[in-house]
Amino acid sequence: MEIPTGAAALEVVRLDPRQFHPWGPISGGTPVALWTGPEADETLALLEALPPGDRARCFVPTWGLRAHDAELNHLYDVIPCFSCNLALLTGPAVPEHLDRGHAFDRESPAAKELLARFRAAEEIPAVVPAGRMRELTQPEFDLPAGMRLRRWAAHDAPALVNCFLDPDIRHWNRPSRLDLPGAEERITRFHDRWQAEEAAIWAIAPAAGGPAVGLIGLADLDLPGGSGEILYWLLPAGRGSGVMVPATTHVTRWAFDDLGLHRVRITHSVANPASCAVATKAGFPLEGTMRGALLHADGWHDEHLHARLRTDSPL
């Protein structure tokens, strides 16, 4: 395909077929990217490399390119339709001798690469940009009954050892068997996972000092997709204190307001009413049951799925 010279920038436009005139310049639509430098040069080379092909009859294009010079003066438009295999060339800088319509082979490498570039330009941006979480300082929160949410410390290692020894925690949460050195390594891993933007794990501990009596965290993070899952457990020393619902509320607010997630979920076995009560009281409505979703020591369990959206009513 022969195109005019002088283009230094290509504006990528997602076209609206309701506003597009079949043989006119780009009108309407939504600009989604501006390619300059190598991106523009490589795209222009792909256009020039489009081999001839057979044209079908439709011309309902999805994307267009507005070509500009170095001062961003409009030169011409290239409007390819990958359904009918026709690229329209129009605009003030198009010489009379150039063909205004170029039928191309959409199965050619140049056409496939060009289409891939258009699709990538319209890629949905990440809900939580990479790097946001590691820039945040892990906050602390006061809880009822003289408890507090804080970072895990090396002296909390016995809590991770004891959680495996507790039959209820072991049954519902499947913790790893750890000795003290292994538990200390796990605590280091908690901090590393924050920096890696993989998980946010808090200790539930006496505010006046002392080792942790429980854990709550936000794991299975999908920052680009804007979601994560809350997990929690309490040792016997922390049970009955009424701390888990407010702990869940604090972590949820942080996930929405500071981290910027869109959706946070809680899952638990349908045979675990205590976890179900925490999720419900913390404002996570039950969305449904996932059949045979998790393997416990006594076999496969159905799991309840609870979730909140950032747009739900405030907690």
Disulfide bonds with the S-S distance in Angstrom:
none
